[in-house]
Amino acid sequence: MKTHRYLRAYMAGVLLPSWVLLLVLAIFLLSHFTQRVPPGLEGAIVFPMAIVPNLWGLWNVLYVRLGLRERMSIGAFGALLPLILVPAGLALASAVGLGIYTMRQAAVILPIAMVIYYLAWKYAVAFFNRIVELR
């Protein structure tokens, strides 16, 4: 597998969000049985489960493909991903009729998400890249 550089990059990028989303799904399912969940939330949870890990993997492939290691830290590159995900989440929330996520909340969440993504990419994704020997 040493020759499949982009496959290794994709797998390293997909790992962390897959784990996190499994935990989120478990918490969602447990809370679904104990309290009332807003209608439409079930449909909205499918988007992150399907799209977010794949975007992380493709984002990591893009980082490796563009050879940005010498020019930009992986944390800074990962911090750019919420610039795609937060507006996409806002569009999804409005499309399925969830009024729990507004433009103002998106503006507040975006810098927080960028900091969280910076840390996740700097430590976790960089670690996974080292494990699969993407130096």
Stockholm file with secondary structure:
# STOCKHOLM 1.0

chainA/1-135         MKTHRYLRAYMAGVLLPSWVLLLVLAIFLLSHFTQRVPPGLEGAIVFPMAIVPNLWGLWNVLYVRLGLRERMSIGAFGALLPLILVPAGLALASAVGLGIYTMRQAAVILPIAMVIYYLAWKYAVAFFNRIVELR
#=GR chainA/1-135 SS CTTCHHHHHHHHHHHHHHHHHHHHHHHHHHHHHHSCCCTTHHHHHHHHHHHHHHHHHHHHHHHHHTTGGGTSCHHHHHHTTHHHHHHHHHHHHHHTTCTTCCHHHHHHHHHHHHHHHHHIIIIIIHHHHHHTTCC
#=GC SS_cons         CTTCHHHHHHHHHHHHHHHHHHHHHHHHHHHHHHSCCCTTHHHHHHHHHHHHHHHHHHHHHHHHHTTGGGTSCHHHHHHTTHHHHHHHHHHHHHHTTCTTCCHHHHHHHHHHHHHHHHHIIIIIIHHHHHHTTCC
//
